[in-house]
Amino acid sequence: MCRKLAAALGAAVLLTTSAGVSAQQAGTVTGDRAGDMTADLLLVRPLGVVGTVIGAAVFVVALPFTLPTGSAGDAAHELVGKPFEYTFNRPLGDFQHCGADRHPCGDRRDP
């Protein structure tokens, strides 16, 4: 059952991302916005959730080493903040810009 679902999802992604590749639009990865959105929704966002969870676990394990050196904030930003922002604070299909102000993903902004 899982193999059939994975195969169907893979086929759907390949079909939607291959359509219109020869006429690539500016700012797209696959050639069309629908393909980018499909790939983002089915592949990139789930991987981003996994990356955020793994980053949070690594951050907790690293706390005894980062707290004494004062680098816990930097570690939190790199291991949890960046994956979280890329996964949850980015327009669907836009792989480079995050947030309402469309800043480059991963850039640390000061309030």
N, C-alpha and C positions, 0 to 999 in steps of 0.2 A: 504494500500500500504506500509506504513512504517513498520507495523507489519510483513508483508511478507518478506520485505527486511531484517529486523532484524533477523527473523527466518532463512532465507537463509544464512546470514553471520555467525550466531551462529553455524548452522549445518556445514558450511564449516570449521570453526575454529576447531570444535570438531573432524571432520573427519581427518583433517590434523595433529592435535596435538596428536590424539590417535594412529596414525600409528607408530609403532616401539617404543613404550614406554618401552617395556620389554628389549630392547637392547639400553639402554640410553648411548649416547655418552658423553664423558668427556666435561664439560663446557656447557652443554645444560640444559634447564629447563624442556622442555616437552619430551625429549628423542631423538629428531632429529632436525637438523638445520632448515629444511623446516618448521616444526611446530613452532619453535621459531620465525622464520622470519614472518610467517603468523600471529601469535598472536601479534607480535610486530607491524606489519603494520596495522592490523585491530582493535586492542584494545588499546595497550599501547601508541602508538604515538598520536592518537586522544585524549586520556585522558591526555597526556602530554601537548598538546596544550591548553586544557581547564585549566589545572593546572597552566600553565604559565600565561594565561590571568587573572585568579583569583588571582594569586600571585602578578601580577603587580597592580591590583586594590587594594589589601590589602596593598601593599607597599605605594601607593599614599595616602591612608587613614592614614597610620602610620607615614608619613613624619613629621607632626607637633610634634610628640613625639620623633622621632629618630634624627631629626636635632639638637635639643638643647643638646642631650646627646652624639652626635658624633657617633652614631651607625647606621647611614643611610647606610653606605657601607656594614656593616654586614647584615642588613635587606635586602638590594638589592640582596646580594649574596644568602641568604637563600630563599627568597620569589620569586625571578625572575631568578637569575643566575643558580641555581641548576636545576629547572624544564626545563629551556631553554636548558641547556647543555644536559640533559638527553633525551630531545625530538629531538633536531636538530643536536647534535654533538656526535652521538653514532652510531657505525655500526649496521645495521639492524640485529636483532636477538641476539645481545650481550647486556645483561641486566646489566653488571657490569663494562664495560670499556668505557671511552669516549675519544674523541680527537684522533689526529693522533699518539700521543705517547702512547695511550691506558692506561691512568692513571685511577684510580678508580673514578667512577662518583661522583661528589659532592666535591671532594678534591679541596681545594683552592691552586692554584699554584702561586708562586711569579715569576714575569717576570725576 
